[in-house]
Amino acid sequence: MEDEEFTISSTGSHTVTRAKGNVGSHPVYRIKGVITSGVSNYITITTNDPQLKVVNAALVAAETLVVNTDMMMG
């Protein structure tokens, strides 16, 4: 079975709900965009309850932040 892919292309809070299957998954997020360093600029990812918050980090247009949630499920 091919996995689902979702694209979010706007700022703000977004909820993604899977349509395929019912098995718990550990998705990989690939975040592209520009984030300027600052305490008020952050990304929060919540997957199956665990939460990751990236604060005061910079991302330039040529970079991709990859978050493997399998590593969050300790």
mmCIF file of the N, C-alpha and C atoms, coordinates in Angstrom:
data_MODEL
# 
_entry.id   MODEL 
# 
loop_
_atom_site.group_PDB 
_atom_site.id 
_atom_site.type_symbol 
_atom_site.label_atom_id 
_atom_site.label_alt_id 
_atom_site.label_comp_id 
_atom_site.label_asym_id 
_atom_site.label_entity_id 
_atom_site.label_seq_id 
_atom_site.pdbx_PDB_ins_code 
_atom_site.Cartn_x 
_atom_site.Cartn_y 
_atom_site.Cartn_z 
_atom_site.occupancy 
_atom_site.B_iso_or_equiv 
_atom_site.pdbx_formal_charge 
_atom_site.auth_seq_id 
_atom_site.auth_comp_id 
_atom_site.auth_asym_id 
_atom_site.auth_atom_id 
_atom_site.pdbx_PDB_model_num 
ATOM 1   N N  . MET A 1 1  ? 0.834  -1.163 0.000  1.00 0.00 ? 1  MET A N  1 
ATOM 2   C CA . MET A 1 1  ? 0.000  0.000  0.000  1.00 0.00 ? 1  MET A CA 1 
ATOM 3   C C  . MET A 1 1  ? 0.887  1.236  0.000  1.00 0.00 ? 1  MET A C  1 
ATOM 4   N N  . GLU A 1 2  ? 0.578  2.166  -0.840 1.00 0.00 ? 2  GLU A N  1 
ATOM 5   C CA . GLU A 1 2  ? 1.323  3.410  -0.910 1.00 0.00 ? 2  GLU A CA 1 
ATOM 6   C C  . GLU A 1 2  ? 0.875  4.320  0.225  1.00 0.00 ? 2  GLU A C  1 
ATOM 7   N N  . ASP A 1 3  ? 1.824  5.004  0.840  1.00 0.00 ? 3  ASP A N  1 
ATOM 8   C CA . ASP A 1 3  ? 1.499  5.864  1.970  1.00 0.00 ? 3  ASP A CA 1 
ATOM 9   C C  . ASP A 1 3  ? 0.906  7.181  1.478  1.00 0.00 ? 3  ASP A C  1 
ATOM 10  N N  . GLU A 1 4  ? 0.230  7.855  2.362  1.00 0.00 ? 4  GLU A N  1 
ATOM 11  C CA . GLU A 1 4  ? -0.382 9.137  2.034  1.00 0.00 ? 4  GLU A CA 1 
ATOM 12  C C  . GLU A 1 4  ? 0.636  10.265 2.140  1.00 0.00 ? 4  GLU A C  1 
ATOM 13  N N  . GLU A 1 5  ? 0.435  11.288 1.337  1.00 0.00 ? 5  GLU A N  1 
ATOM 14  C CA . GLU A 1 5  ? 1.241  12.499 1.408  1.00 0.00 ? 5  GLU A CA 1 
ATOM 15  C C  . GLU A 1 5  ? 0.305  13.684 1.503  1.00 0.00 ? 5  GLU A C  1 
ATOM 16  N N  . PHE A 1 6  ? 0.681  14.652 2.314  1.00 0.00 ? 6  PHE A N  1 
ATOM 17  C CA . PHE A 1 6  ? -0.119 15.850 2.496  1.00 0.00 ? 6  PHE A CA 1 
ATOM 18  C C  . PHE A 1 6  ? 0.775  17.061 2.290  1.00 0.00 ? 6  PHE A C  1 
ATOM 19  N N  . THR A 1 7  ? 0.258  18.088 1.670  1.00 0.00 ? 7  THR A N  1 
ATOM 20  C CA . THR A 1 7  ? 0.990  19.334 1.476  1.00 0.00 ? 7  THR A CA 1 
ATOM 21  C C  . THR A 1 7  ? 0.208  20.465 2.134  1.00 0.00 ? 7  THR A C  1 
ATOM 22  N N  . ILE A 1 8  ? 0.886  21.190 3.001  1.00 0.00 ? 8  ILE A N  1 
ATOM 23  C CA . ILE A 1 8  ? 0.304  22.370 3.639  1.00 0.00 ? 8  ILE A CA 1 
ATOM 24  C C  . ILE A 1 8  ? 1.152  23.546 3.186  1.00 0.00 ? 8  ILE A C  1 
ATOM 25  N N  . SER A 1 9  ? 0.518  24.520 2.575  1.00 0.00 ? 9  SER A N  1 
ATOM 26  C CA . SER A 1 9  ? 1.301  25.619 2.007  1.00 0.00 ? 9  SER A CA 1 
ATOM 27  C C  . SER A 1 9  ? 0.895  26.990 2.565  1.00 0.00 ? 9  SER A C  1 
ATOM 28  N N  . SER A 1 10 ? 0.462  26.995 3.817  1.00 0.00 ? 10 SER A N  1 
ATOM 29  C CA . SER A 1 10 ? 0.138  28.270 4.449  1.00 0.00 ? 10 SER A CA 1 
ATOM 30  C C  . SER A 1 10 ? 0.529  28.212 5.925  1.00 0.00 ? 10 SER A C  1 
ATOM 31  N N  . THR A 1 11 ? 0.710  29.371 6.520  1.00 0.00 ? 11 THR A N  1 
ATOM 32  C CA . THR A 1 11 ? 1.048  29.424 7.936  1.00 0.00 ? 11 THR A CA 1 
ATOM 33  C C  . THR A 1 11 ? -0.200 29.168 8.767  1.00 0.00 ? 11 THR A C  1 
ATOM 34  N N  . GLY A 1 12 ? 0.005  28.900 10.026 1.00 0.00 ? 12 GLY A N  1 
ATOM 35  C CA . GLY A 1 12 ? -1.127 28.697 10.916 1.00 0.00 ? 12 GLY A CA 1 
ATOM 36  C C  . GLY A 1 12 ? -1.182 27.288 11.451 1.00 0.00 ? 12 GLY A C  1 
ATOM 37  N N  . SER A 1 13 ? -2.269 26.968 12.118 1.00 0.00 ? 13 SER A N  1 
ATOM 38  C CA . SER A 1 13 ? -2.468 25.652 12.704 1.00 0.00 ? 13 SER A CA 1 
ATOM 39  C C  . SER A 1 13 ? -3.225 24.765 11.723 1.00 0.00 ? 13 SER A C  1 
ATOM 40  N N  . HIS A 1 14 ? -2.757 23.536 11.542 1.00 0.00 ? 14 HIS A N  1 
ATOM 41  C CA . HIS A 1 14 ? -3.371 22.607 10.595 1.00 0.00 ? 14 HIS A CA 1 
ATOM 42  C C  . HIS A 1 14 ? -3.513 21.230 11.231 1.00 0.00 ? 14 HIS A C  1 
ATOM 43  N N  . THR A 1 15 ? -4.591 20.549 10.916 1.00 0.00 ? 15 THR A N  1 
ATOM 44  C CA . THR A 1 15 ? -4.808 19.184 11.369 1.00 0.00 ? 15 THR A CA 1 
ATOM 45  C C  . THR A 1 15 ? -4.904 18.298 10.145 1.00 0.00 ? 15 THR A C  1 
ATOM 46  N N  . VAL A 1 16 ? -4.135 17.217 10.142 1.00 0.00 ? 16 VAL A N  1 
ATOM 47  C CA . VAL A 1 16 ? -4.156 16.258 9.042  1.00 0.00 ? 16 VAL A CA 1 
ATOM 48  C C  . VAL A 1 16 ? -4.681 14.942 9.583  1.00 0.00 ? 16 VAL A C  1 
ATOM 49  N N  . THR A 1 17 ? -5.661 14.372 8.917  1.00 0.00 ? 17 THR A N  1 
ATOM 50  C CA . THR A 1 17 ? -6.234 13.103 9.322  1.00 0.00 ? 17 THR A CA 1 
ATOM 51  C C  . THR A 1 17 ? -6.059 12.098 8.198  1.00 0.00 ? 17 THR A C  1 
ATOM 52  N N  . ARG A 1 18 ? -5.511 10.961 8.549  1.00 0.00 ? 18 ARG A N  1 
ATOM 53  C CA . ARG A 1 18 ? -5.287 9.912  7.550  1.00 0.00 ? 18 ARG A CA 1 
ATOM 54  C C  . ARG A 1 18 ? -6.606 9.347  7.057  1.00 0.00 ? 18 ARG A C  1 
ATOM 55  N N  . ALA A 1 19 ? -6.621 8.971  5.784  1.00 0.00 ? 19 ALA A N  1 
ATOM 56  C CA . ALA A 1 19 ? -7.800 8.340  5.194  1.00 0.00 ? 19 ALA A CA 1 
ATOM 57  C C  . ALA A 1 19 ? -7.572 6.855  4.942  1.00 0.00 ? 19 ALA A C  1 
ATOM 58  N N  . LYS A 1 20 ? -6.310 6.442  4.836  1.00 0.00 ? 20 LYS A N  1 
ATOM 59  C CA . LYS A 1 20 ? -5.980 5.050  4.537  1.00 0.00 ? 20 LYS A CA 1 
ATOM 60  C C  . LYS A 1 20 ? -5.600 4.305  5.806  1.00 0.00 ? 20 LYS A C  1 
ATOM 61  N N  . GLY A 1 21 ? -6.185 3.167  5.996  1.00 0.00 ? 21 GLY A N  1 
ATOM 62  C CA . GLY A 1 21 ? -5.765 2.269  7.066  1.00 0.00 ? 21 GLY A CA 1 
ATOM 63  C C  . GLY A 1 21 ? -6.135 2.737  8.458  1.00 0.00 ? 21 GLY A C  1 
ATOM 64  N N  . ASN A 1 22 ? -5.866 1.869  9.409  1.00 0.00 ? 22 ASN A N  1 
ATOM 65  C CA . ASN A 1 22 ? -6.150 2.186  10.807 1.00 0.00 ? 22 ASN A CA 1 
ATOM 66  C C  . ASN A 1 22 ? -4.994 1.799  11.719 1.00 0.00 ? 22 ASN A C  1 
ATOM 67  N N  . VAL A 1 23 ? -3.852 1.486  11.146 1.00 0.00 ? 23 VAL A N  1 
ATOM 68  C CA . VAL A 1 23 ? -2.676 1.118  11.921 1.00 0.00 ? 23 VAL A CA 1 
ATOM 69  C C  . VAL A 1 23 ? -1.952 2.398  12.330 1.00 0.00 ? 23 VAL A C  1 
ATOM 70  N N  . GLY A 1 24 ? -1.522 2.461  13.579 1.00 0.00 ? 24 GLY A N  1 
ATOM 71  C CA . GLY A 1 24 ? -0.762 3.621  14.030 1.00 0.00 ? 24 GLY A CA 1 
ATOM 72  C C  . GLY A 1 24 ? 0.489  3.804  13.191 1.00 0.00 ? 24 GLY A C  1 
ATOM 73  N N  . SER A 1 25 ? 0.825  5.034  12.921 1.00 0.00 ? 25 SER A N  1 
ATOM 74  C CA . SER A 1 25 ? 1.996  5.284  12.093 1.00 0.00 ? 25 SER A CA 1 
ATOM 75  C C  . SER A 1 25 ? 2.901  6.314  12.746 1.00 0.00 ? 25 SER A C  1 
ATOM 76  N N  . HIS A 1 26 ? 4.101  6.368  12.271 1.00 0.00 ? 26 HIS A N  1 
ATOM 77  C CA . HIS A 1 26 ? 5.100  7.328  12.717 1.00 0.00 ? 26 HIS A CA 1 
ATOM 78  C C  . HIS A 1 26 ? 5.548  8.106  11.483 1.00 0.00 ? 26 HIS A C  1 
ATOM 79  N N  . PRO A 1 27 ? 4.805  9.153  11.126 1.00 0.00 ? 27 PRO A N  1 
ATOM 80  C CA . PRO A 1 27 ? 5.101  9.862  9.881  1.00 0.00 ? 27 PRO A CA 1 
ATOM 81  C C  . PRO A 1 27 ? 6.424  10.607 9.908  1.00 0.00 ? 27 PRO A C  1 
ATOM 82  N N  . VAL A 1 28 ? 6.911  10.897 8.722  1.00 0.00 ? 28 VAL A N  1 
ATOM 83  C CA . VAL A 1 28 ? 8.090  11.727 8.534  1.00 0.00 ? 28 VAL A CA 1 
ATOM 84  C C  . VAL A 1 28 ? 7.599  13.046 7.949  1.00 0.00 ? 28 VAL A C  1 
ATOM 85  N N  . TYR A 1 29 ? 7.951  14.144 8.581  1.00 0.00 ? 29 TYR A N  1 
ATOM 86  C CA . TYR A 1 29 ? 7.584  15.475 8.110  1.00 0.00 ? 29 TYR A CA 1 
ATOM 87  C C  . TYR A 1 29 ? 8.784  16.092 7.420  1.00 0.00 ? 29 TYR A C  1 
ATOM 88  N N  . ARG A 1 30 ? 8.555  16.693 6.263  1.00 0.00 ? 30 ARG A N  1 
ATOM 89  C CA . ARG A 1 30 ? 9.593  17.439 5.548  1.00 0.00 ? 30 ARG A CA 1 
ATOM 90  C C  . ARG A 1 30 ? 9.092  18.875 5.434  1.00 0.00 ? 30 ARG A C  1 
ATOM 91  N N  . ILE A 1 31 ? 9.759  19.764 6.129  1.00 0.00 ? 31 ILE A N  1 
ATOM 92  C CA . ILE A 1 31 ? 9.312  21.149 6.199  1.00 0.00 ? 31 ILE A CA 1 
ATOM 93  C C  . ILE A 1 31 ? 10.259 22.019 5.383  1.00 0.00 ? 31 ILE A C  1 
ATOM 94  N N  . LYS A 1 32 ? 9.680  22.700 4.402  1.00 0.00 ? 32 LYS A N  1 
ATOM 95  C CA . LYS A 1 32 ? 10.444 23.620 3.560  1.00 0.00 ? 32 LYS A CA 1 
ATOM 96  C C  . LYS A 1 32 ? 9.842  24.999 3.732  1.00 0.00 ? 32 LYS A C  1 
ATOM 97  N N  . GLY A 1 33 ? 10.678 25.985 3.709  1.00 0.00 ? 33 GLY A N  1 
ATOM 98  C CA . GLY A 1 33 ? 10.205 27.353 3.841  1.00 0.00 ? 33 GLY A CA 1 
ATOM 99  C C  . GLY A 1 33 ? 11.277 28.204 4.480  1.00 0.00 ? 33 GLY A C  1 
ATOM 100 N N  . VAL A 1 34 ? 10.911 29.401 4.831  1.00 0.00 ? 34 VAL A N  1 
ATOM 101 C CA . VAL A 1 34 ? 11.848 30.329 5.458  1.00 0.00 ? 34 VAL A CA 1 
ATOM 102 C C  . VAL A 1 34 ? 11.356 30.631 6.860  1.00 0.00 ? 34 VAL A C  1 
ATOM 103 N N  . ILE A 1 35 ? 12.212 30.369 7.825  1.00 0.00 ? 35 ILE A N  1 
ATOM 104 C CA . ILE A 1 35 ? 11.924 30.698 9.222  1.00 0.00 ? 35 ILE A CA 1 
ATOM 105 C C  . ILE A 1 35 ? 13.085 31.548 9.706  1.00 0.00 ? 35 ILE A C  1 
ATOM 106 N N  . THR A 1 36 ? 12.782 32.710 10.220 1.00 0.00 ? 36 THR A N  1 
ATOM 107 C CA . THR A 1 36 ? 13.833 33.552 10.780 1.00 0.00 ? 36 THR A CA 1 
ATOM 108 C C  . THR A 1 36 ? 13.992 33.219 12.254 1.00 0.00 ? 36 THR A C  1 
ATOM 109 N N  . SER A 1 37 ? 15.209 33.268 12.715 1.00 0.00 ? 37 SER A N  1 
ATOM 110 C CA . SER A 1 37 ? 15.508 32.941 14.097 1.00 0.00 ? 37 SER A CA 1 
ATOM 111 C C  . SER A 1 37 ? 14.846 33.944 15.032 1.00 0.00 ? 37 SER A C  1 
ATOM 112 N N  . GLY A 1 38 ? 14.202 33.439 16.057 1.00 0.00 ? 38 GLY A N  1 
ATOM 113 C CA . GLY A 1 38 ? 13.563 34.306 17.048 1.00 0.00 ? 38 GLY A CA 1 
ATOM 114 C C  . GLY A 1 38 ? 12.685 33.474 17.958 1.00 0.00 ? 38 GLY A C  1 
ATOM 115 N N  . VAL A 1 39 ? 12.582 33.872 19.195 1.00 0.00 ? 39 VAL A N  1 
ATOM 116 C CA . VAL A 1 39 ? 11.821 33.108 20.181 1.00 0.00 ? 39 VAL A CA 1 
ATOM 117 C C  . VAL A 1 39 ? 10.348 32.999 19.788 1.00 0.00 ? 39 VAL A C  1 
ATOM 118 N N  . SER A 1 40 ? 9.824  34.000 19.111 1.00 0.00 ? 40 SER A N  1 
ATOM 119 C CA . SER A 1 40 ? 8.404  33.970 18.743 1.00 0.00 ? 40 SER A CA 1 
ATOM 120 C C  . SER A 1 40 ? 8.150  33.214 17.431 1.00 0.00 ? 40 SER A C  1 
ATOM 121 N N  . ASN A 1 41 ? 9.194  32.763 16.757 1.00 0.00 ? 41 ASN A N  1 
ATOM 122 C CA . ASN A 1 41 ? 9.054  31.982 15.522 1.00 0.00 ? 41 ASN A CA 1 
ATOM 123 C C  . ASN A 1 41 ? 9.354  30.526 15.841 1.00 0.00 ? 41 ASN A C  1 
ATOM 124 N N  . TYR A 1 42 ? 8.337  29.687 15.733 1.00 0.00 ? 42 TYR A N  1 
ATOM 125 C CA . TYR A 1 42 ? 8.524  28.290 16.100 1.00 0.00 ? 42 TYR A CA 1 
ATOM 126 C C  . TYR A 1 42 ? 7.599  27.391 15.294 1.00 0.00 ? 42 TYR A C  1 
ATOM 127 N N  . ILE A 1 43 ? 7.909  26.109 15.330 1.00 0.00 ? 43 ILE A N  1 
ATOM 128 C CA . ILE A 1 43 ? 7.082  25.074 14.714 1.00 0.00 ? 43 ILE A CA 1 
ATOM 129 C C  . ILE A 1 43 ? 6.756  24.077 15.808 1.00 0.00 ? 43 ILE A C  1 
ATOM 130 N N  . THR A 1 44 ? 5.500  23.685 15.914 1.00 0.00 ? 44 THR A N  1 
ATOM 131 C CA . THR A 1 44 ? 5.092  22.649 16.851 1.00 0.00 ? 44 THR A CA 1 
ATOM 132 C C  . THR A 1 44 ? 4.460  21.520 16.056 1.00 0.00 ? 44 THR A C  1 
ATOM 133 N N  . ILE A 1 45 ? 4.928  20.304 16.281 1.00 0.00 ? 45 ILE A N  1 
ATOM 134 C CA . ILE A 1 45 ? 4.376  19.118 15.621 1.00 0.00 ? 45 ILE A CA 1 
ATOM 135 C C  . ILE A 1 45 ? 3.902  18.180 16.714 1.00 0.00 ? 45 ILE A C  1 
ATOM 136 N N  . THR A 1 46 ? 2.622  17.811 16.667 1.00 0.00 ? 46 THR A N  1 
ATOM 137 C CA . THR A 1 46 ? 2.060  16.858 17.616 1.00 0.00 ? 46 THR A CA 1 
ATOM 138 C C  . THR A 1 46 ? 1.584  15.652 16.837 1.00 0.00 ? 46 THR A C  1 
ATOM 139 N N  . THR A 1 47 ? 2.094  14.484 17.180 1.00 0.00 ? 47 THR A N  1 
ATOM 140 C CA . THR A 1 47 ? 1.733  13.242 16.503 1.00 0.00 ? 47 THR A CA 1 
ATOM 141 C C  . THR A 1 47 ? 1.450  12.177 17.546 1.00 0.00 ? 47 THR A C  1 
ATOM 142 N N  . ASN A 1 48 ? 0.218  11.676 17.562 1.00 0.00 ? 48 ASN A N  1 
ATOM 143 C CA . ASN A 1 48 ? -0.159 10.626 18.519 1.00 0.00 ? 48 ASN A CA 1 
ATOM 144 C C  . ASN A 1 48 ? 0.185  11.014 19.955 1.00 0.00 ? 48 ASN A C  1 
ATOM 145 N N  . ASP A 1 49 ? 0.002  12.242 20.322 1.00 0.00 ? 49 ASP A N  1 
ATOM 146 C CA . ASP A 1 49 ? 0.222  12.852 21.631 1.00 0.00 ? 49 ASP A CA 1 
ATOM 147 C C  . ASP A 1 49 ? 1.607  13.453 21.855 1.00 0.00 ? 49 ASP A C  1 
ATOM 148 N N  . PRO A 1 50 ? 2.735  12.756 21.584 1.00 0.00 ? 50 PRO A N  1 
ATOM 149 C CA . PRO A 1 50 ? 4.017  13.423 21.804 1.00 0.00 ? 50 PRO A CA 1 
ATOM 150 C C  . PRO A 1 50 ? 4.116  14.703 20.965 1.00 0.00 ? 50 PRO A C  1 
ATOM 151 N N  . GLN A 1 51 ? 4.768  15.705 21.533 1.00 0.00 ? 51 GLN A N  1 
ATOM 152 C CA . GLN A 1 51 ? 4.881  16.997 20.866 1.00 0.00 ? 51 GLN A CA 1 
ATOM 153 C C  . GLN A 1 51 ? 6.339  17.401 20.736 1.00 0.00 ? 51 GLN A C  1 
ATOM 154 N N  . LEU A 1 52 ? 6.679  17.950 19.581 1.00 0.00 ? 52 LEU A N  1 
ATOM 155 C CA . LEU A 1 52 ? 8.015  18.485 19.326 1.00 0.00 ? 52 LEU A CA 1 
ATOM 156 C C  . LEU A 1 52 ? 7.839  19.958 19.012 1.00 0.00 ? 52 LEU A C  1 
ATOM 157 N N  . LYS A 1 53 ? 8.601  20.791 19.692 1.00 0.00 ? 53 LYS A N  1 
ATOM 158 C CA . LYS A 1 53 ? 8.542  22.230 19.432 1.00 0.00 ? 53 LYS A CA 1 
ATOM 159 C C  . LYS A 1 53 ? 9.948  22.690 19.068 1.00 0.00 ? 53 LYS A C  1 
ATOM 160 N N  . VAL A 1 54 ? 10.089 23.254 17.878 1.00 0.00 ? 54 VAL A N  1 
ATOM 161 C CA . VAL A 1 54 ? 11.364 23.783 17.396 1.00 0.00 ? 54 VAL A CA 1 
ATOM 162 C C  . VAL A 1 54 ? 11.293 25.295 17.569 1.00 0.00 ? 54 VAL A C  1 
ATOM 163 N N  . VAL A 1 55 ? 12.149 25.836 18.451 1.00 0.00 ? 55 VAL A N  1 
ATOM 164 C CA . VAL A 1 55 ? 12.102 27.255 18.798 1.00 0.00 ? 55 VAL A CA 1 
ATOM 165 C C  . VAL A 1 55 ? 13.446 27.901 18.492 1.00 0.00 ? 55 VAL A C  1 
ATOM 166 N N  . ASN A 1 56 ? 13.385 29.150 18.046 1.00 0.00 ? 56 ASN A N  1 
ATOM 167 C CA . ASN A 1 56 ? 14.584 29.964 17.838 1.00 0.00 ? 56 ASN A CA 1 
ATOM 168 C C  . ASN A 1 56 ? 15.559 29.312 16.864 1.00 0.00 ? 56 ASN A C  1 
ATOM 169 N N  . ALA A 1 57 ? 15.029 28.730 15.816 1.00 0.00 ? 57 ALA A N  1 
ATOM 170 C CA . ALA A 1 57 ? 15.857 28.104 14.791 1.00 0.00 ? 57 ALA A CA 1 
ATOM 171 C C  . ALA A 1 57 ? 15.619 28.806 13.471 1.00 0.00 ? 57 ALA A C  1 
ATOM 172 N N  . ALA A 1 58 ? 16.598 28.751 12.609 1.00 0.00 ? 58 ALA A N  1 
ATOM 173 C CA . ALA A 1 58 ? 16.474 29.382 11.293 1.00 0.00 ? 58 ALA A CA 1 
ATOM 174 C C  . ALA A 1 58 ? 16.425 28.311 10.215 1.00 0.00 ? 58 ALA A C  1 
ATOM 175 N N  . LEU A 1 59 ? 15.627 28.574 9.191  1.00 0.00 ? 59 LEU A N  1 
ATOM 176 C CA . LEU A 1 59 ? 15.533 27.693 8.025  1.00 0.00 ? 59 LEU A CA 1 
ATOM 177 C C  . LEU A 1 59 ? 15.522 28.596 6.808  1.00 0.00 ? 59 LEU A C  1 
ATOM 178 N N  . VAL A 1 60 ? 16.431 28.343 5.872  1.00 0.00 ? 60 VAL A N  1 
ATOM 179 C CA . VAL A 1 60 ? 16.465 29.138 4.645  1.00 0.00 ? 60 VAL A CA 1 
ATOM 180 C C  . VAL A 1 60 ? 15.790 28.360 3.526  1.00 0.00 ? 60 VAL A C  1 
ATOM 181 N N  . ALA A 1 61 ? 15.442 29.053 2.459  1.00 0.00 ? 61 ALA A N  1 
ATOM 182 C CA . ALA A 1 61 ? 14.644 28.465 1.374  1.00 0.00 ? 61 ALA A CA 1 
ATOM 183 C C  . ALA A 1 61 ? 15.250 27.193 0.797  1.00 0.00 ? 61 ALA A C  1 
ATOM 184 N N  . ALA A 1 62 ? 16.553 27.070 0.783  1.00 0.00 ? 62 ALA A N  1 
ATOM 185 C CA . ALA A 1 62 ? 17.206 25.907 0.189  1.00 0.00 ? 62 ALA A CA 1 
ATOM 186 C C  . ALA A 1 62 ? 17.272 24.706 1.131  1.00 0.00 ? 62 ALA A C  1 
ATOM 187 N N  . GLU A 1 63 ? 16.866 24.873 2.375  1.00 0.00 ? 63 GLU A N  1 
ATOM 188 C CA . GLU A 1 63 ? 16.950 23.805 3.374  1.00 0.00 ? 63 GLU A CA 1 
ATOM 189 C C  . GLU A 1 63 ? 15.609 23.112 3.588  1.00 0.00 ? 63 GLU A C  1 
ATOM 190 N N  . THR A 1 64 ? 15.693 21.878 4.077  1.00 0.00 ? 64 THR A N  1 
ATOM 191 C CA . THR A 1 64 ? 14.506 21.110 4.460  1.00 0.00 ? 64 THR A CA 1 
ATOM 192 C C  . THR A 1 64 ? 14.733 20.568 5.861  1.00 0.00 ? 64 THR A C  1 
ATOM 193 N N  . LEU A 1 65 ? 13.803 20.852 6.750  1.00 0.00 ? 65 LEU A N  1 
ATOM 194 C CA . LEU A 1 65 ? 13.835 20.290 8.098  1.00 0.00 ? 65 LEU A CA 1 
ATOM 195 C C  . LEU A 1 65 ? 13.093 18.969 8.051  1.00 0.00 ? 65 LEU A C  1 
ATOM 196 N N  . VAL A 1 66 ? 13.769 17.878 8.403  1.00 0.00 ? 66 VAL A N  1 
ATOM 197 C CA . VAL A 1 66 ? 13.149 16.552 8.376  1.00 0.00 ? 66 VAL A CA 1 
ATOM 198 C C  . VAL A 1 66 ? 12.935 16.102 9.815  1.00 0.00 ? 66 VAL A C  1 
ATOM 199 N N  . VAL A 1 67 ? 11.686 15.743 10.129 1.00 0.00 ? 67 VAL A N  1 
ATOM 200 C CA . VAL A 1 67 ? 11.332 15.259 11.464 1.00 0.00 ? 67 VAL A CA 1 
ATOM 201 C C  . VAL A 1 67 ? 10.787 13.852 11.312 1.00 0.00 ? 67 VAL A C  1 
ATOM 202 N N  . ASN A 1 68 ? 11.513 12.877 11.861 1.00 0.00 ? 68 ASN A N  1 
ATOM 203 C CA . ASN A 1 68 ? 11.085 11.481 11.839 1.00 0.00 ? 68 ASN A CA 1 
ATOM 204 C C  . ASN A 1 68 ? 10.423 11.192 13.178 1.00 0.00 ? 68 ASN A C  1 
ATOM 205 N N  . THR A 1 69 ? 9.087  11.101 13.183 1.00 0.00 ? 69 THR A N  1 
ATOM 206 C CA . THR A 1 69 ? 8.377  10.930 14.452 1.00 0.00 ? 69 THR A CA 1 
ATOM 207 C C  . THR A 1 69 ? 8.605  9.561  15.084 1.00 0.00 ? 69 THR A C  1 
ATOM 208 N N  . ASP A 1 70 ? 9.189  8.650  14.367 1.00 0.00 ? 70 ASP A N  1 
ATOM 209 C CA . ASP A 1 70 ? 9.544  7.364  14.968 1.00 0.00 ? 70 ASP A CA 1 
ATOM 210 C C  . ASP A 1 70 ? 10.512 7.587  16.125 1.00 0.00 ? 70 ASP A C  1 
ATOM 211 N N  . MET A 1 71 ? 11.314 8.637  16.016 1.00 0.00 ? 71 MET A N  1 
ATOM 212 C CA . MET A 1 71 ? 12.267 8.958  17.068 1.00 0.00 ? 71 MET A CA 1 
ATOM 213 C C  . MET A 1 71 ? 11.596 9.618  18.281 1.00 0.00 ? 71 MET A C  1 
ATOM 214 N N  . MET A 1 72 ? 10.345 10.082 18.115 1.00 0.00 ? 72 MET A N  1 
ATOM 215 C CA . MET A 1 72 ? 9.610  10.728 19.199 1.00 0.00 ? 72 MET A CA 1 
ATOM 216 C C  . MET A 1 72 ? 8.868  9.717  20.060 1.00 0.00 ? 72 MET A C  1 
ATOM 217 N N  . MET A 1 73 ? 8.713  8.507  19.568 1.00 0.00 ? 73 MET A N  1 
ATOM 218 C CA . MET A 1 73 ? 7.887  7.508  20.236 1.00 0.00 ? 73 MET A CA 1 
ATOM 219 C C  . MET A 1 73 ? 8.731  6.614  21.141 1.00 0.00 ? 73 MET A C  1 
ATOM 220 N N  . GLY A 1 74 ? 9.407  7.225  22.108 1.00 0.00 ? 74 GLY A N  1 
ATOM 221 C CA . GLY A 1 74 ? 10.333 6.524  22.955 1.00 0.00 ? 74 GLY A CA 1 
ATOM 222 C C  . GLY A 1 74 ? 9.714  5.538  23.812 1.00 0.00 ? 74 GLY A C  1 
# 
